[in-house]
């Protein structure tokens, strides 16, 4: 069993603290299994899929053999691109349970799964997108000609499309409309050699680029310029955003490391009253029970030591584990409300705690009922 040590560093912009795990072998792609709370990382040089557990221990999961690239998890299996094959391994036993040779493919690079277990697989050299049925092992060409060289793929279900980032100069981001299978260009980026693509829980789009050795972020409509969120990387490959923990996972194929970077977001906190409260308060969320959105309101009195107070609003599950850092910022005295979206959580009882300047003000419970 091979253990990987890690160090803490600071990354630029949205990330406050990052963990860097070393001693991989050209790490190519990262995915996450929410049931077992494990990350899975493919390594092209060693032909191994490695795993990082909830205690940050990294071990070998399975040796695939040959060249491996993209990985994704669906229904207790991890699927991996392996040359011209797609293989699948049981997450409990690591036994191979899926093996499909995609005849006519050239270099299967990345893959992603929809809610029904259909895999979308990019053929880097063949400039195609394949669909693979994980239940029947049938496959077919979905997009016969992507024009550009397809690399990372992502199922954007709310907008009924497949997102594709591309390799090459001035690399475009393309989309395939699931309604009619038409492929089109969303934006031509100023970056070269885009590798991986993923979305966060606020539907921001993250793209890794070898051209500037960085990860950049666009809004969901690509209406504004990109913001660099992590830089000084080394051939950042197929990235993954864990929406439950707000973690950006970046495999650096060039220096054999994987960075797990905590994302911080400006919260959508609205001030609802100009009156200055006399005391701290945390109100019961409304509606409650809720599905999937609810409003949480709180009040902050004047801070005699400074103009602002540091405000944290943290969401916990029934086991006491943090599932969201909803608010983490400085605020003036006033009454506020914030929307909480539980779309990525399962039904159950959750708790939310208001912390002001390091002191816990109150904790209340709420019920997510889907």
C-alpha positions in Angstrom: 0.0 0.0 0.0 1.6 3.2 -1.1 1.0 6.3 1.0 1.3 9.8 -0.4 2.3 12.7 1.7 1.0 16.2 1.1 1.8 19.8 1.9 -0.3 23.0 2.3 0.2 25.9 -0.1 -1.7 29.0 -1.1 -3.1 29.5 -4.6 -4.3 32.6 -6.3 -7.7 34.2 -6.2 -10.6 32.0 -5.2 -8.6 29.4 -3.4 -7.6 30.0 0.2 -5.8 26.8 1.1 -4.8 23.9 -1.1 -3.4 20.4 -0.5 -0.8 19.2 -2.9 -0.4 15.4 -3.2 2.9 14.2 -4.7 4.3 11.0 -6.2 1.8 10.4 -8.9 2.8 9.3 -12.4 1.6 11.8 -14.9 -1.8 12.2 -13.3 -4.4 12.9 -16.0 -7.9 12.9 -14.7 -9.8 13.2 -11.3 -13.3 12.2 -10.3 -15.1 11.7 -7.0 -17.5 9.1 -5.5 -19.8 10.7 -3.0 -20.9 7.4 -1.5 -17.5 6.3 -0.3 -16.1 9.8 -0.2 -13.1 8.9 -2.4 -11.3 10.7 -5.2 -10.0 8.6 -8.1 -7.0 9.7 -10.2 -5.8 8.1 -13.4 -2.1 8.1 -14.1 -0.9 7.7 -17.7 2.7 6.7 -16.9 1.9 3.9 -14.3 -1.4 2.9 -15.9 -2.9 3.0 -12.4 -6.1 4.4 -11.0 -5.2 5.7 -7.5 -7.6 6.6 -4.8 -7.6 9.3 -2.0 -9.9 8.5 0.9 -11.7 10.7 3.4 -8.6 10.7 5.6 -6.4 12.0 2.8 -4.6 8.7 2.4 -3.7 7.9 -1.2 -3.3 4.3 -2.3 -3.4 2.2 -5.5 -6.9 1.3 -6.5 -6.3 -0.8 -9.7 -3.7 -1.2 -12.4 -5.4 -1.0 -15.8 -2.5 -1.4 -18.1 -1.7 0.6 -21.3 -2.4 4.3 -21.6 -5.2 5.6 -19.5 -6.8 9.0 -19.4 -10.3 10.3 -18.4 -12.1 8.8 -15.4 -15.7 9.2 -14.2 -17.9 7.5 -11.6 -21.4 6.2 -12.1 -23.4 3.6 -10.0 -20.6 2.3 -7.9 -18.2 2.0 -10.8 -15.3 4.0 -12.1 -15.0 4.2 -15.9 -11.7 5.0 -17.6 -10.6 5.7 -21.2 -7.9 3.1 -22.1 -6.6 3.7 -25.6 -9.6 2.6 -27.8 -11.4 0.9 -25.0 -13.6 2.1 -22.1 -13.2 0.0 -19.0 -15.1 0.0 -15.7 -14.2 -1.2 -12.2 -16.4 -2.0 -9.3 -15.7 0.5 -6.5 -16.0 -2.0 -3.8 -13.9 -4.9 -5.1 -11.8 -3.2 -7.9 -12.8 -6.0 -10.2 -13.1 -5.2 -13.9 -16.9 -5.3 -14.7 -17.0 -3.3 -18.0 -14.8 -3.6 -21.1 -15.9 -2.2 -24.5 -13.6 -1.9 -27.5 -14.9 1.1 -29.6 -14.1 0.1 -33.1 -12.9 2.9 -35.3 -11.8 5.2 -32.5 -8.3 6.5 -32.4 -7.5 8.0 -29.0 -10.3 8.1 -26.3 -9.4 10.9 -24.0 -12.1 12.0 -21.6 -15.6 10.8 -20.6 -18.5 11.9 -18.5 -21.8 10.3 -17.5 -25.4 11.6 -17.5 -28.0 10.7 -14.9 -29.1 7.6 -16.9 -25.6 6.1 -17.1 -24.8 7.1 -20.7 -21.2 7.9 -21.2 -20.0 10.6 -23.5 -16.5 9.9 -24.7 -14.2 12.3 -26.6 -12.0 10.8 -29.3 -9.0 13.3 -29.4 -7.4 12.1 -32.6 -10.5 11.0 -34.4 -12.4 14.3 -33.6 -15.5 12.5 -32.6 -17.8 12.1 -29.6 -19.1 8.6 -28.8 -22.0 7.5 -26.6 -21.7 4.4 -24.6 -24.6 2.6 -22.8 -23.3 1.3 -19.5 -26.2 -1.1 -19.1 -25.9 -2.8 -22.5 -22.3 -2.0 -23.4 -23.6 -0.7 -26.8 -21.9 2.3 -28.3 -22.3 4.6 -31.3 -20.9 7.7 -32.9 -22.8 10.7 -31.4 -20.9 13.6 -33.1 -19.1 12.4 -36.2 -16.9 15.5 -36.7 -16.2 18.0 -33.9 -14.1 20.1 -36.3 -11.7 21.0 -33.5 -9.8 18.5 -31.4 -12.1 17.6 -28.5 -10.6 17.1 -25.0 -12.5 17.5 -21.8 -16.3 16.9 -21.7 -19.0 17.7 -19.2 -22.7 17.0 -19.1 -24.5 20.3 -18.3 -27.9 18.8 -17.6 -29.8 21.9 -16.6 -29.0 23.5 -19.9 -29.5 20.2 -21.8 -26.1 20.2 -23.4 -22.7 18.6 -23.5 -19.8 21.0 -23.0 -16.5 20.3 -24.8 -13.2 22.1 -24.3 -10.7 21.8 -27.2 -7.0 21.4 -27.8 -5.1 23.8 -30.1 -4.5 27.5 -30.5 -7.4 29.9 -29.6 -9.2 26.8 -28.3 -13.0 27.0 -28.5 -15.5 25.8 -26.0 -18.2 23.9 -27.9 -21.6 22.5 -27.0 -23.8 19.7 -28.3 -27.5 20.3 -27.8 -29.1 17.1 -26.5 -32.4 18.0 -28.1 -31.1 17.8 -31.7 -27.4 16.7 -31.4 -26.3 19.9 -33.1 -22.8 21.0 -32.2 -21.9 24.7 -32.1 -19.2 27.1 -30.7 -20.0 29.0 -27.5 -16.8 31.0 -27.4 -13.4 31.0 -28.9 -11.0 31.5 -25.9 -7.7 33.4 -26.0 -6.1 30.3 -24.6 -4.3 27.3 -26.2 -4.5 23.6 -25.4 -7.5 23.5 -23.1 -7.7 20.1 -21.3 -10.4 19.8 -18.7 -13.8 21.3 -18.0 -16.1 21.3 -14.9 -18.8 23.3 -13.2 -19.2 24.4 -9.6 -22.5 24.6 -7.7 -23.1 28.2 -8.8 -22.7 27.0 -12.5 -19.4 28.8 -13.0 -17.4 27.0 -15.7 -13.7 26.0 -14.9 -11.3 25.2 -17.7 -7.7 24.1 -17.5 -5.2 25.4 -20.1 -1.7 24.4 -20.8 -1.1 27.6 -22.7 -0.9 29.7 -19.5 -0.5 26.8 -17.1 -3.6 27.8 -15.3 -7.3 27.1 -14.5 -9.7 29.9 -15.6 -13.3 30.5 -14.7 -16.2 31.7 -16.9 -19.8 32.5 -16.0 -22.3 29.9 -17.3 -23.1 32.1 -20.4 -19.5 32.9 -21.2 -20.7 36.5 -21.3 -17.7 38.1 -19.5 -13.9 37.6 -19.6 -12.4 34.6 -17.8 -10.8 35.0 -14.4 -7.7 33.1 -13.5 -8.4 31.1 -10.4 -5.2 29.0 -10.1 -1.8 29.5 -11.8 1.8 28.3 -11.7 0.5 24.8 -12.6 2.3 22.2 -14.6 0.3 20.9 -17.6 -3.1 20.9 -15.7 -5.2 18.1 -17.2 -8.8 16.9 -16.6 -10.0 18.9 -13.6 -12.9 18.1 -11.3 -15.0 20.4 -9.1 -16.5 18.7 -6.0 -19.7 20.6 -5.5 -20.3 19.2 -2.0 -17.1 20.4 -0.6 -16.3 23.3 -3.0 -13.0 21.7 -3.9 -11.2 22.1 -7.2 -9.1 19.1 -8.0 -6.2 19.7 -10.5 -4.0 16.9 -11.8 -0.6 18.3 -12.9 0.6 15.9 -15.6 3.9 17.8 -15.8 5.1 17.5 -12.2 3.3 14.4 -10.9 1.1 16.2 -8.4 -2.6 16.7 -7.8 -3.8 19.9 -6.2 -7.0 19.9 -4.1 -7.9 23.6 -3.8 -10.7 24.9 -1.6 -12.9 27.4 -3.5 -14.4 30.4 -1.8 -17.2 32.3 -3.3 -18.7 35.7 -2.8 -22.1 34.8 -1.2 -25.3 36.1 -2.5 -26.1 37.9 0.8 -28.8 40.6 0.6 -29.2 43.3 3.2 -32.9 43.5 3.9 -33.0 46.4 6.4 -31.2 49.6 7.0 -32.0 49.6 10.7 -29.2 48.7 13.0 -30.1 45.6 15.2 -29.5 45.7 18.9 -28.3 42.1 19.1 -27.2 39.1 17.1 -29.9 36.8 15.8 -30.3 33.8 13.5 -33.9 33.1 12.3 -35.5 29.9 11.3 -35.1 29.2 7.6 -38.2 29.7 5.4 -39.7 27.6 3.9 -39.0 24.6 6.1 -39.2 21.8 5.0 -37.7 22.9 1.7 -36.9 21.6 -1.8 -34.3 22.6 -2.9 -34.1 26.3 -1.9 -34.7 28.1 1.4 -33.9 31.5 2.9 -31.8 32.0 6.0 -31.9 35.3 7.8 -29.6 36.8 10.4 -28.8 40.1 12.1 -25.5 41.8 13.2 -25.3 44.6 15.7 -22.6 47.3 15.7 -19.1 46.1 16.3 -17.6 48.5 18.7 -14.0 47.4 17.8 -14.4 47.9 14.0 -16.8 48.9 11.3 -17.3 45.3 10.1 -17.7 41.8 11.6 -16.5 38.6 10.2 -19.6 36.5 9.4 -19.6 32.7 8.8 -22.8 30.7 8.1 -22.0 27.0 7.9 -24.2 24.1 6.9 -23.7 20.7 8.6 -25.3 17.3 7.9 -26.8 15.1 10.7 -23.3 13.6 11.4 -21.8 17.0 12.1 -19.9 17.2 8.9 -19.6 20.5 7.1 -21.4 20.3 3.7 -21.3 24.0 2.8 -19.6 27.2 3.9 -22.5 29.4 2.9 -21.1 32.7 4.1 -17.5 33.7 5.0 -17.0 37.4 4.7 -16.9 40.7 6.5 -20.2 42.6 6.9 -21.4 45.9 8.4 -24.1 45.9 11.0 -27.6 45.2 9.6 -30.1 42.5 8.8 -29.4 40.0 6.0 -30.8 37.0 4.2 -29.1 34.4 2.0 -30.5 31.8 -0.3 -29.4 28.2 0.3 -29.6 25.7 -2.6 -29.7 22.1 -1.5 -29.9 20.6 -5.0 -26.7 18.6 -4.5 -27.7 17.2 -1.2 -29.9 14.2 -0.3 -33.1 14.5 1.8 -32.6 14.7 5.5 -32.1 17.0 8.5 -29.3 19.6 8.3 -28.1 22.2 10.7 -26.9 25.8 10.1 -24.6 27.8 12.5 -24.0 31.5 12.6 -20.5 32.5 13.7 -19.5 36.1 14.3 -15.9 37.0 14.9 -15.1 33.5 15.8 -18.0 33.2 18.3 -21.0 30.9 17.7 -24.2 32.9 17.9 -26.8 30.1 17.3 -27.5 26.8 15.5 -30.8 25.8 14.0 -32.1 22.8 12.1 -33.8 22.5 8.8 -35.3 19.7 6.7 -34.6 19.1 3.1 -37.4 17.0 1.6 -37.1 15.9 -2.0 
